[in-house]
Amino acid sequence: AGQHSTGAALWSGDTSATWDVLRRQVAASINYQMSGIPYWSEDIGGFFRPKDQYDSPAYHDLLIRWFQFGAFTPIFRVHGAGTNTELWNFGESTMQTINASAVSLRYRLLPYIYSGFARVELEGYTMQRGLPMDFGADPAVRNIADQFMFGDAFMVMPIYSPVVPNSTAPLYSRRDAYFPKGTSWVNFHTGKSQLAGHAQV
């Protein structure tokens, strides 16, 4: 019995396409997992979208960040009301960024994800994990609502705010993060080691 053995999934409802909603979707996804609900989905990009969604650079930034978050959720799903959600509708640059930073990564991780889902069925595991689930001895993780583990190997820190104004790098953004104590951390993209504790990434 239980959701883990039937593969049933919950979904967060019809959301709006705003940065604040993305931030709250991150927190909600963690709460679902910590409630023992392993299969959760959101409408990547928001269900209610702006009328200029295909041409708006501001919306494209949000869509990219939402896809990057969605790649590390149990069910990777884009959906919107009265919209054509195929990536080419948002322009070549946006499509390439999403494909490189989210879609291709999700496919690259499929063996890891499938192995984790086997653990969901066999052990009552959750792939997406609030930090207290794995680092309960570190009191600093108890109130973190915007970072999570994805399986045993990846700590995910979604960016849920717009790009830094006047930045020359595309989608440049930094955020505060906390690296729990009791394990070694390595940046997936750079291979560089990261000390436990607070840092900007």
C-alpha positions in Angstrom: 0.0 0.0 0.0 1.0 3.6 -0.3 1.9 6.0 -3.1 5.4 4.6 -3.5 4.1 1.2 -4.5 1.4 2.4 -6.9 3.2 5.2 -8.8 0.4 7.7 -8.2 1.5 11.3 -8.4 0.4 14.6 -6.9 0.6 17.9 -8.6 0.8 21.4 -7.1 -2.2 22.9 -9.0 -2.6 25.8 -11.4 0.2 28.2 -10.6 1.1 31.6 -12.0 4.3 32.4 -13.8 6.1 34.5 -11.2 9.4 34.3 -9.4 7.7 34.2 -6.1 5.6 31.2 -7.2 8.7 29.4 -8.3 10.3 30.1 -4.9 7.2 28.7 -3.2 7.2 25.6 -5.6 10.7 24.8 -4.4 9.5 24.8 -0.8 6.3 22.9 -1.5 8.2 20.2 -3.3 10.4 19.6 -0.3 7.4 19.5 2.0 5.7 16.9 -0.2 8.8 14.7 0.1 9.1 15.2 3.8 5.5 14.1 4.2 6.4 10.8 2.6 5.0 11.6 -0.9 7.7 10.6 -3.4 6.0 11.5 -6.7 5.2 15.2 -7.2 4.9 17.4 -10.2 4.5 21.1 -11.0 3.6 23.0 -14.1 7.1 24.1 -15.3 6.8 27.7 -16.4 3.6 28.2 -14.5 0.1 27.3 -15.7 -1.1 30.9 -16.1 1.5 32.7 -18.3 2.0 36.2 -19.6 0.5 37.1 -23.0 3.9 37.9 -24.3 5.5 34.6 -23.1 7.0 33.8 -26.5 8.8 37.2 -26.8 9.5 38.3 -23.2 13.1 38.0 -22.1 12.0 38.4 -18.5 9.6 35.4 -18.9 12.3 33.4 -20.7 14.7 33.8 -17.7 11.9 32.5 -15.4 11.2 29.6 -17.7 14.8 28.6 -17.9 15.2 28.7 -14.1 12.0 26.7 -13.7 13.2 24.0 -16.1 16.5 23.8 -14.2 14.6 23.3 -10.9 12.2 20.8 -12.6 15.0 18.6 -13.8 15.6 17.7 -10.2 12.0 16.9 -9.3 10.4 13.5 -9.4 8.3 14.2 -12.5 9.8 16.5 -15.1 6.8 18.1 -16.7 5.9 21.4 -18.6 2.4 22.6 -18.9 0.4 25.8 -19.4 -3.0 27.1 -20.1 -3.8 27.8 -23.7 -0.1 27.8 -24.6 2.2 26.0 -27.0 4.9 24.7 -24.6 7.3 23.2 -27.2 10.6 24.9 -26.5 11.1 26.2 -30.0 8.2 28.6 -29.5 10.4 30.6 -27.0 13.3 31.3 -29.5 16.5 29.5 -30.3 18.6 30.9 -27.5 16.0 30.0 -24.8 15.6 26.6 -26.3 19.3 25.9 -26.4 19.8 27.1 -22.8 17.0 24.9 -21.5 18.2 21.9 -23.5 21.8 22.3 -22.3 21.1 23.1 -18.7 18.0 21.0 -17.9 16.7 18.6 -20.6 20.1 17.0 -21.5 21.1 16.8 -17.9 17.8 15.0 -17.0 18.5 12.5 -19.8 22.0 12.1 -18.6 20.8 11.3 -15.1 18.1 8.8 -16.2 20.0 5.6 -14.9 20.5 7.4 -11.6 16.9 8.5 -11.5 15.5 5.1 -12.4 17.7 3.5 -9.7 16.3 6.0 -7.2 12.8 5.2 -8.3 13.4 1.5 -7.7 14.3 2.5 -4.1 11.1 4.4 -3.9 9.1 1.2 -4.7 11.3 -1.2 -2.7 12.3 0.8 0.3 9.8 3.7 0.6 12.6 6.1 -0.4 12.1 9.6 -1.9 14.4 10.9 -4.6 13.9 14.5 -3.7 14.8 15.0 0.0 14.7 17.8 2.4 18.1 18.3 4.0 17.0 17.2 7.5 16.3 13.7 6.0 20.0 13.1 5.3 21.7 15.6 7.6 19.5 15.5 10.7 22.5 15.9 13.0 23.3 19.4 11.6 20.8 21.8 13.2 21.5 24.5 10.5 19.5 22.5 7.9 16.3 22.5 9.8 14.9 25.7 8.3 16.2 25.5 4.8 13.3 25.6 2.4 15.2 26.2 -0.9 17.8 23.4 -1.1 17.4 19.7 -1.2 19.0 16.4 -2.1 18.2 14.6 -5.2 19.0 11.1 -4.3 22.2 10.4 -2.4 24.6 12.3 -4.7 23.2 15.7 -5.6 22.4 18.7 -3.5 20.2 21.1 -5.6 20.1 24.9 -5.0 17.6 26.4 -7.4 17.8 30.0 -8.4 14.5 31.6 -8.1 15.2 35.3 -8.7 15.8 37.3 -11.8 19.3 37.8 -13.4 21.6 40.3 -11.8 21.0 43.7 -13.6 23.7 44.8 -16.0 25.4 41.5 -15.9 27.5 40.6 -19.0 27.1 36.8 -18.4 23.8 35.2 -19.6 21.7 34.1 -16.7 24.4 35.1 -14.3 23.2 34.9 -10.8 24.6 33.9 -7.4 22.9 32.8 -4.3 23.6 32.1 -0.7 23.8 28.4 0.1 24.5 26.1 3.0 26.6 22.9 2.7 25.8 20.5 5.5 28.5 19.2 7.8 29.5 15.6 7.9 30.3 15.0 4.2 32.5 16.2 1.4 31.1 18.4 -1.3 32.2 18.8 -5.0 30.8 21.2 -7.5 29.2 19.0 -10.3 30.0 21.5 -13.0 33.6 22.5 -12.0 34.9 19.5 -10.0 36.1 21.9 -7.3 35.8 20.9 -3.7 33.5 23.0 -1.4 33.9 23.3 2.3 30.9 22.7 4.6 29.1 25.8 5.9 27.7 28.9 4.3 28.9 30.1 0.9 27.9 32.0 -2.2 27.5 29.9 -5.3 
